[in-house]
Amino acid sequence: MKRINKFNVFEDNKQKRFLYTQNLVPSKALFEEELIIDKGVEFRAWDVYRSKLGAAIKKGISQIGIKQGDKVLYLGAAHGFTPSYVSDIVGKEGFVFCIDNAPRVVRDLVFVCEERTNMAPILADANHPDSYKDLITKEVDVVYQDIAQRNQVDIFLKNCDAYLKKGGFGLLALKARSVDVSKKPGDIFKEVRKQLEKSSMVVVDQRKLEPYEKDHAMFVCKRK
Ligand SMILES: C[S@@+](CC[C@H](N)C(=O)[O-])C[C@H]1O[C@@H](n2cnc3c(N)ncnc32)[C@H](O)[C@@H]1O
């Protein structure tokens, strides 16, 4: 197992489909993932075909900005699959505020968060950042968003403006077809980049996520 240093994520060169994180809660698998012990340390296998963050790392993104001890606002947490790996990355000193507006998935998310002291489920609409201001810290180190909505860029910018500290990282997993199904994904990516560049964010990297996710790109931004 080899550490990809800057990400606090690990890889095994023989396993193309997986990355690995150090398990915050040893012996506990959350999504039937494989647990592997290497030199006395337990790792959770992370299927990058199920995670845009994992896919972006496999695609060689230069940074994800998520470090040990960080507080992360995660928008579109769903059942908690990728959030659970973010929870491993930030570790005991960090925290992941998990927002989703679908009661059905938040029910499952609650069980995942019960297993971990550094994750909390919040049933809320990310269109209204004000609605969770009493439930999360005033400023976070990272905003991560994976929400397939037409106005996903507006949602992202609203939340970064409301909660992201200056110099903090914003990661936007963009689904082009949700923005406009009639346009080519490449054109959407260009438009989104322009929109981000006119905002309070600077785009520091951008990756298409194929072959892991079709018509998706990850934008890594930093708050000015
Ligand atoms: C693609 S899934 C997220 C998968 C998750 N990020 C992962 O990798 O494990 C998108 C999620 O966004 C949520 N969502 C859509 N619109 C939302 C909104 N306005 N506010 C909060 N969550 C929203 C959906 O309920 C869905 O669970």
The ligand as an SDF file (V2000), in Angstrom:
LIG
                    3D

 27 29  0  0  0  0  0  0  0  0999 V2000
  -25.2060   11.8160   -7.0690 C   0  0  0  0  0  0  0  0  0  0  0  0
  -25.9710   11.8260   -5.5060 S   0  0  0  0  0  0  0  0  0  0  0  0
  -24.6070   12.0480   -4.3980 C   0  0  0  0  0  0  0  0  0  0  0  0
  -23.7000   10.8500   -4.2190 C   0  0  0  0  0  0  0  0  0  0  0  0
  -22.6660   11.0680   -3.0880 C   0  0  0  0  0  0  0  0  0  0  0  0
  -22.0280   12.3570   -3.2210 N   0  0  0  0  0  0  0  0  0  0  0  0
  -21.5870   10.0080   -3.0780 C   0  0  0  0  0  0  0  0  0  0  0  0
  -20.6270   10.1120   -3.8730 O   0  0  0  0  0  0  0  0  0  0  0  0
  -21.6760    9.0700   -2.2840 O   0  0  0  0  0  0  0  0  0  0  0  0
  -26.7210   13.4150   -5.4580 C   0  0  0  0  0  0  0  0  0  0  0  0
  -27.4810   13.7350   -4.1860 C   0  0  0  0  0  0  0  0  0  0  0  0
  -27.8320   15.1120   -4.2020 O   0  0  0  0  0  0  0  0  0  0  0  0
  -29.0370   15.2690   -3.4850 C   0  0  0  0  0  0  0  0  0  0  0  0
  -29.6430   16.5770   -3.8180 N   0  0  0  0  0  0  0  0  0  0  0  0
  -30.2250   16.9790   -4.9660 C   0  0  0  0  0  0  0  0  0  0  0  0
  -30.6610   18.2560   -4.8630 N   0  0  0  0  0  0  0  0  0  0  0  0
  -30.3190   18.6850   -3.6220 C   0  0  0  0  0  0  0  0  0  0  0  0
  -30.4990   19.9040   -2.9160 C   0  0  0  0  0  0  0  0  0  0  0  0
  -31.0990   20.9500   -3.4860 N   0  0  0  0  0  0  0  0  0  0  0  0
  -30.0410   19.9910   -1.6470 N   0  0  0  0  0  0  0  0  0  0  0  0
  -29.4310   18.9270   -1.0470 C   0  0  0  0  0  0  0  0  0  0  0  0
  -29.2310   17.7450   -1.6780 N   0  0  0  0  0  0  0  0  0  0  0  0
  -29.6720   17.6180   -2.9430 C   0  0  0  0  0  0  0  0  0  0  0  0
  -29.8650   14.0710   -3.9340 C   0  0  0  0  0  0  0  0  0  0  0  0
  -30.8970   13.7840   -2.9980 O   0  0  0  0  0  0  0  0  0  0  0  0
  -28.7970   12.9740   -4.0410 C   0  0  0  0  0  0  0  0  0  0  0  0
  -28.7720   12.1840   -2.8660 O   0  0  0  0  0  0  0  0  0  0  0  0
  1  2  1  0
  2  3  1  0
  2 10  1  0
  3  4  1  0
  4  5  1  0
  5  6  1  0
  5  7  1  0
  7  8  2  0
  7  9  1  0
 10 11  1  0
 11 12  1  0
 11 26  1  0
 12 13  1  0
 13 14  1  0
 13 24  1  0
 14 15  1  0
 14 23  1  0
 15 16  2  0
 16 17  1  0
 17 18  1  0
 17 23  2  0
 18 19  1  0
 18 20  2  0
 20 21  1  0
 21 22  2  0
 22 23  1  0
 24 25  1  0
 24 26  1  0
 26 27  1  0
M  CHG  2   2   1   9  -1
M  END
$$$$
